[in-house]
Amino acid sequence: MKVLTSYSPKLEDVKKAAETLGGVSALTPLSLNQRLSEKHKAKIFFKREDLQIVRSYKIRGAYNKMAALNDKQKKNGIVCASAGNHAQGVAYS
């Protein structure tokens, strides 16, 4: 088994993942945070991943990975060592 120490996705990988996630993850907006923008004299935006069905961006990685499994891997099942956002993404997927 090859272990990756670093990963740089190619544009094709990103496009494929976006296609796989179509209809699964929400396109979440950027929202201007007025208070922090005024405090730091800059435009500060929050990426609203709390609007995802599982309230986290973790759905993207979990679903994309599970969708890429072959039949043999799927038959072996999925194990998730998380009780947080990633686990919610895996459970939903």
Buried (B, 14 or more C-beta within 10 A) or exposed (E): EEEEEEEEEEEEEEEBBEEBBEEBBEEBEEEEBEEEEEEEEEEBEEEEBEEBEBEBBBBBBBBBBBEEEEEEEEEEEEEBEEEEBBBBBBEBB
